[in-house]
Amino acid sequence: MESPGSILPWDMMAVAMARLLKSGETVFHGVASPLPMVAILLAKHLHAPELTYLNITGAIDAAPLRLPLSTVDPALLRGTRSLVTLADLFDLSARGRLDVAFLSGVQIDGEGRINLSAIGSYERPTVRLPGGAGSAMLMPTARRVILWRTRHDPRTFVDRLDFVTASGNVDRVVTPLGVFVRIDGRLHVESLHTGVAPEVFREATGFAVEVGPDTAVTPPPSAAELAMLRAIDPDGVARSEFA
């Protein structure tokens, strides 16, 4: 059995994200999403058996034999009950029937808005980013949006976005340092992961946060959660986001 002291960032993030999902919900992840993929399957195996899992390949409740590194791999079609297109997904969300969408951003501000478009001026950017894909549609229409980011520093969590790609129904933001919850339009620190000092979290965040000795600590993964995580992801696909 692994001790809490051996918990690695990708383990903590996958478990923390899985705990946010509920049985009966319809949950989607898109491209470049190994951690959400693992988290959704973990939740479905542990506490949310009636969760409906949609992925970017168009699969519904796929049952891959082994998890691929790429979340557009055809392996994620195995066992699908049907196929959905992106148009179907957007329509589902617009009708209020997509319960959770996992999204991310290169920059995230204190309101939970994201930038996936450009660093610097949009007209003459320092870096041209890949763009928001469907995030501008999904963020305001999905019932809940869970953001995740494997990098937590002042360049990622910024006071002001260089460009607002999307905003909307953000519920939580999960990082290697802790969990934000969005209340009244602002991100607040819900919990720090085990071993993360309040000053470390504060200094890594580019907008003001209230965090201190009384801030809750994210419960470390249980033995059951870790055992299932290893069974689902024996090759450590979740770790690939930290490469």
Buried (B, 14 or more C-beta within 10 A) or exposed (E): EBEEEEBBBBBBBBBBBBBBBBEEBBBBBBEBBBBBBBBBBBBBBBBBEEBBBBBBBBBBBBEBEEBBEBBBEEBBBEEBEEEBEEEEBBBBBBEEEBBBBBBBBBBBBBBBBBBBBBBEEEEEBEEEBEEBBBBBBBBBBBBBBBBBBBEBBEEBBBEEBBBBBBBBBBBBBBBBBBBBBBEEEBBBBBBBBBEBEBEBBBEBBBBEBEBEEEBEEBBBBEEEBBBBBEEBBEEBBBBBBBE
